[in-house]
Amino acid sequence: MQTRDILVILVTLGGVLCGVALPGPSGALQPATVHFLMGLLFLSFLRLDLKALLRPAPGVLAEVALWTLVKLVVAPVALWGLAAWWLPEWALPVLVLSAMSAGVSGPFFAAMLGADLVRVLMVVVATSLLLPVTLPALVRLLAGAEIAVSFWDMFRLLALVIFGPLALLMLVRRLAPALLRPLERLAFPVSLGLMFMLSAAIFAPFGGHLLQRPGQFLLATLLAFALGLAYLGLALACTRLSGGRLEPLTGQVTLVYINNVLALVFAGRFLDTPSVLLAGCYLLPYYLALLPLRWLSTREAPRA
C-alpha cells in the first residue's frame, strides 16, 4: 500500500463524516458535484496519451466491448438474480446500482493504480452512451418498473463531464504547455480536496436517516460492501477465463468504480429509499477498494 492510498481513504472517509455531521454546509456543495467530477477528470487526464485514445491498438476495441457487456448486462442480471432470491426487497436497488455505467472518477483511480488509462476511459464513454438504453430495458424486463431516461440528457451530461475536461486538456497542451508540469505537481492535493467535498455532498442527506433507521443503514452498508466484492470477483473471473487476453486492472477499475453518483440521481428521482441509500453507502467500499486493488496491481503487470 502506498501513502497516497491511505491519504485518499482517510480524506474521503473524513468527507463522509463531515456530510453526516454537518448536513447543512455539506448539502450546499451538492449543486457542484458535477464540477468536482470534471476537476478530478481533468487532473487525471494530464498524462493521458491522446494519440492512443484516438488510435487504439489492435484488440483494444474488442476488450472494451467485452467489459462494456459485462458491466451493463452480465453483472446487473446476475446480481439481481441473487438479490431476488436472497433479499427480494433489495433486488431493485441492487439492479439499478449494478447496471450503472463505469464511473467518471474511474480514470483517477486508474492513474493511481497504474491501469491503462485509455482502456478505462473508453469503457467509461461506451457504458455511459449505452446506459440510457440498457438501464430502462433491464429495469422493465427484470423488475417490471418504468424509468424514463432521456438519451440526449444523458449525452449532454456525458459531454460536459468527460469531453469538457478532455477539451480543456487539449487547449492547455496547445496554448499553455508550460502549465502542465505545475498542474501535475498540484494534481494530487487538489484531487484530495475535490474528493473530500464530493464525499461530503453525497452523504449530506443521510445523517437524519442514520439516526432514525440505523438498522436499514447498516444493512445497506453491508450490502454495498458485498456488491463491491462481487464486482471485483467478477472482474477477476473474466480475466481468468480470458486466458490472459484481458488487461486485469481495466476490468477491476471499471467494474468496481461505478457511477454511483448517477445512481443516486436516478434513485432519488424514480425509486424508493433503499435504492437511494444503497447508492450512497456504496461510496464506502468505493474508496476502500483501493486496498485490494493496490495489492492486486502489484501482482499483475499491466499490459503495455
Secondary structure, DSSP 4 states (H G I P E B T S, - for coil): --HHHHHHHHHHHHHHHHHHH-HHHHHTTGGGHHHHHHHHHHHHGGG--HHHHHSPPTTHHHHHHHHHHIIIIIHHHHHHHHHHHH-GGGHHHHHHHHTSPBPTTHHHHHHHHT--HHHHHHHHHHHHHHHHHHHHHHIIIII-------HHHHHHHHIIIIIHHHHHHHHHHHH-GGGHHHHHHHHHHHHHHHHHHHHHHHHGGGHHHHHH-HHHHHHHHHHHHHHHHHHHHHHHHHHHHTTT-S-HHHHHHHHHSB-HHHHHHHHHHHS-HHHHHHHHHTHHHHHHTHHHHHHHHHHSPPP-
